[in-house]
Amino acid sequence: MIRSLPIVFAAILAVPTVSAADLDAAKLRLMSANVLVLDAQDGKAIYAKAADEVTPIASLTKLMTAMVVLDANQPMDEVLSIDMDDFDFLKGSHSRLRMGTTLTRAEMLRLALMSSENRAASALARHYPGGMLAFVAAMNDKAIALGMTRTHYDDSTGLSPRNVSTANDLARLVRAAANYPVIRDYSTTPSHYVEVQPSGQTLGFNNSNALVKSGAWDIQLQKTGYIREAGRCVVMLANIASKPMVIVLLDSIGKFTRVADAQRVKHWLETGESLPVTTLKAVMKQPAPKSSPNKRIQGKFAATKAPKG
């Protein structure tokens, strides 16, 4: 049993509220293959679609990676390095963290969560006591402890299609990860600049979830994922209709489907109605919210160098 979330959810604009009993699932037409919409406070499912089907989860894996890193209580200001073992020879994914790049554990974790940086996630696991094998074992032990009975982890990045789970298990993961303030903060950082060593170059990274920058959303935690075997995926904890909701969308077809499905879920929860296409386009054009102090890390872990130009 996952304990209730120790989170103070931010106030949001007043919207029409519809009780769960009045919601008609037939009006929610989603393209994602596996879906779960959950009330984060009482753990009750509001909508489910193939929520117990085991499927690859891609970089949603990194939420578990972050929890294992934080559970280990290693120094967050310790400097970690990228080496050849962090390169992706399985999928050939791109990274701007070159061979020999060094960053603190805190910055590696931030980039893994907000920008889904695979080499950062790999470096975090390599620098765990006992190395990669011990780290993956800890991931699977944590999954068992959380009651994620249909979940298995094969690596820390999610590049392996053998990282599998279900929508129901991932909802457990989201609710557990929400108990870590660092994960909430790092995963919802819209953009961030880091000064990498030894080159001293400043690199800018953006959040992999476009909804983080949307003024229509109040997202408390999120993670995206994509590999061919998993399709496009996203999990979120967001305040919707004055309630904290967990949304799990797996195996979405097309580059923008998971975002569109998330918008459909939000509108349905707020109004009980299907979302017209014209409304969906208008919502996506809303400006990003102003920066909030609780969305940023202050002090020595914060970026210290502004972008050039």
Beta strands, then each sheet from edge to edge (+ up, - down):
strand 1: 34-39
strand 2: 45-49
strand 3: 55-56
strand 4: 79-81
strand 5: 102-104
strand 6: 164-165
strand 7: 191-195
strand 8: 202-206
strand 9: 219-227
strand 10: 231-240
strand 11: 243-252
sheet 1: 2+ 1- 11+ 10- 9+
sheet 2: 3+ 6-
sheet 3: 4+ 5-
sheet 4: 7+ 8-
end
